[in-house]
Amino acid sequence: MTHVAVGGGGPTGLSAALFTWKTGGEMTLLDMDDTGAERHETGVTGVESTADGFAVTAGEETHAADSLVLATGASPRNWGV
């Protein structure tokens, strides 16, 4: 089973988490509201590449992950429509 760390709580992060869950993957959601998965409300503060994947730091904790999805989003824009 692949462990996926998802950083970001918007639509893209939730989509990545949902896809991982539907395919039977294990995931850690960082900077999320309650979703039923492992949850950490501190956002991603650092990422390092390791021989086995990634070491993702969120606050004072470090999480090992085979795969990483960074879904940090963008600033909203006012289109004036």
PyMOL commands that set and color helices and strands:
alter all, ss='L'
color gray80, all
select helices_A, chain A and resi 11-22
alter helices_A, ss='H'
color red, helices_A
select strands_A, chain A and resi 3-7+26-30+38-40+44-50+53-58+61-65+67-70
alter strands_A, ss='S'
color yellow, strands_A
deselect
rebuild
show_as cartoon
